[in-house]
Amino acid sequence: MKAGAKPPTVVEADAPPRAPLTPQDWVDAALDLMVDHGIDAVRVDVLAKRIGVTRGSFYWHFRDRDDLLAAVLRHWQQVTTDRLIDRWAAALAAGQTDAQQVRELMTLPRRGRTAARAARIELAMRAWARRDSAARKALDEIDGRRIDWGTERFRALGFDDSEARARSFLLYAYQVTESLVPPRTGAAERDERARRIERLLLAGPVG
């Protein structure tokens, strides 16, 4: 470079434009906040700051906080219940047996990080439902659908209605407990416990 010559101008590339936020982005952020800090922390101003946008962006998608919370409940029901039941129904149609389905249901609480994340959300939802009638109603519907699905599986295995519902409730109690109660044993003992419970659930009627 000659003396006195100006250094070449460095042109910085523009940062790629940020993709517009979707309603699902707000729902996901609300779930994260609820899991970490409880439902009271889920406020529009807190979410906007967490996402890095203005409050005005929120009102493009939702009327108010209650509208967002209703969307959170719908999303949770769709992801944790509706879509799973659709998937299980497709598996049955493809040849999976009802006994295999019961075994698969029992594995849900032990599926690593996915299960751990689902359990944290479930715990936060159940805490919310203790204080809020809309959340309680949604949770009751979800519990009912899950138990009904299990009841259908046991009924298909030859149990009468009363026995099928009782076994489905026991299966669901196992799932919830295994998901929400911190494990006090290693993986090998949890696997053995699951096998024992599976044998009890699938054993023929007694008496």
JOJO-V856187 format. One record per residue. N is the residue number from 1. RES is the residue in one letter. PHI is phi in degrees with one decimal (* if undefined). Layout:
BEGIN
N,RES,PHI / N,RES,PHI
END
This chain:
BEGIN
1,M,* / 2,K,-68.8 / 3,A,-59.6 / 4,G,82.3 / 5,A,-73.7 / 6,K,-77.1 / 7,P,-64.3 / 8,P,-60.8 / 9,T,-72.2 / 10,V,-92.5 / 11,V,-97.9 / 12,E,-79.8 / 13,A,-68.5 / 14,D,-64.0 / 15,A,-64.9 / 16,P,-59.3 / 17,P,-62.8 / 18,R,-74.8 / 19,A,-65.3 / 20,P,-58.8 / 21,L,-69.6 / 22,T,-109.4 / 23,P,-55.3 / 24,Q,-65.6 / 25,D,-60.3 / 26,W,-69.0 / 27,V,-62.0 / 28,D,-61.4 / 29,A,-65.6 / 30,A,-64.6 / 31,L,-62.5 / 32,D,-59.7 / 33,L,-67.1 / 34,M,-63.9 / 35,V,-63.4 / 36,D,-79.2 / 37,H,-134.5 / 38,G,92.2 / 39,I,-65.0 / 40,D,-63.9 / 41,A,-76.8 / 42,V,-80.1 / 43,R,-127.5 / 44,V,-59.7 / 45,D,-65.1 / 46,V,-66.8 / 47,L,-63.3 / 48,A,-60.1 / 49,K,-65.5 / 50,R,-64.7 / 51,I,-79.8 / 52,G,92.1 / 53,V,-134.5 / 54,T,-85.1 / 55,R,-60.2 / 56,G,-58.4 / 57,S,-61.2 / 58,F,-60.9 / 59,Y,-77.5 / 60,W,-72.5 / 61,H,-115.0 / 62,F,-135.0 / 63,R,-70.8 / 64,D,-164.0 / 65,R,-61.0 / 66,D,-61.7 / 67,D,-64.0 / 68,L,-63.4 / 69,L,-63.0 / 70,A,-63.6 / 71,A,-66.8 / 72,V,-61.3 / 73,L,-64.5 / 74,R,-62.1 / 75,H,-62.5 / 76,W,-61.4 / 77,Q,-63.7 / 78,Q,-64.4 / 79,V,-74.8 / 80,T,-91.1 / 81,T,-133.4 / 82,D,-59.9 / 83,R,-67.6 / 84,L,-65.1 / 85,I,-64.3 / 86,D,-60.4 / 87,R,-66.2 / 88,W,-66.1 / 89,A,-63.0 / 90,A,-64.8 / 91,A,-65.6 / 92,L,-63.0 / 93,A,-63.1 / 94,A,-85.6 / 95,G,118.0 / 96,Q,-66.1 / 97,T,-84.4 / 98,D,-66.2 / 99,A,-65.2 / 100,Q,-62.3 / 101,Q,-67.3 / 102,V,-59.3 / 103,R,-62.5 / 104,E,-66.1 / 105,L,-58.5 / 106,M,-69.9 / 107,T,-81.7 / 108,L,-55.3 / 109,P,-69.3 / 110,R,-115.8 / 111,R,-99.2 / 112,G,57.8 / 113,R,-64.4 / 114,T,-61.3 / 115,A,-66.7 / 116,A,-63.7 / 117,R,-64.5 / 118,A,-61.6 / 119,A,-66.8 / 120,R,-64.4 / 121,I,-66.4 / 122,E,-60.4 / 123,L,-62.7 / 124,A,-64.7 / 125,M,-65.4 / 126,R,-68.4 / 127,A,-65.7 / 128,W,-63.4 / 129,A,-64.8 / 130,R,-70.4 / 131,R,-118.3 / 132,D,-130.4 / 133,S,-68.8 / 134,A,-66.6 / 135,A,-66.5 / 136,R,-63.1 / 137,K,-62.1 / 138,A,-63.4 / 139,L,-65.6 / 140,D,-62.0 / 141,E,-65.6 / 142,I,-65.9 / 143,D,-57.8 / 144,G,-62.5 / 145,R,-65.5 / 146,R,-64.9 / 147,I,-67.2 / 148,D,-61.1 / 149,W,-63.5 / 150,G,-63.4 / 151,T,-58.9 / 152,E,-61.4 / 153,R,-66.5 / 154,F,-70.0 / 155,R,-63.4 / 156,A,-66.1 / 157,L,-83.5 / 158,G,107.8 / 159,F,-84.5 / 160,D,-71.4 / 161,D,-57.7 / 162,S,-64.3 / 163,E,-67.0 / 164,A,-63.2 / 165,R,-68.9 / 166,A,-63.9 / 167,R,-68.8 / 168,S,-63.6 / 169,F,-63.6 / 170,L,-62.9 / 171,L,-60.9 / 172,Y,-67.0 / 173,A,-61.1 / 174,Y,-61.7 / 175,Q,-59.9 / 176,V,-64.2 / 177,T,-63.8 / 178,E,-62.6 / 179,S,-80.1 / 180,L,-100.0 / 181,V,-88.2 / 182,P,-55.6 / 183,P,-65.2 / 184,R,-110.0 / 185,T,-131.0 / 186,G,-78.8 / 187,A,-62.0 / 188,A,-63.1 / 189,E,-70.3 / 190,R,-64.6 / 191,D,-64.5 / 192,E,-65.5 / 193,R,-61.5 / 194,A,-61.8 / 195,R,-65.1 / 196,R,-63.9 / 197,I,-66.4 / 198,E,-59.9 / 199,R,-62.4 / 200,L,-65.0 / 201,L,-67.3 / 202,L,-94.8 / 203,A,-67.8 / 204,G,-65.8 / 205,P,-56.7 / 206,V,-114.7 / 207,G,72.7
END
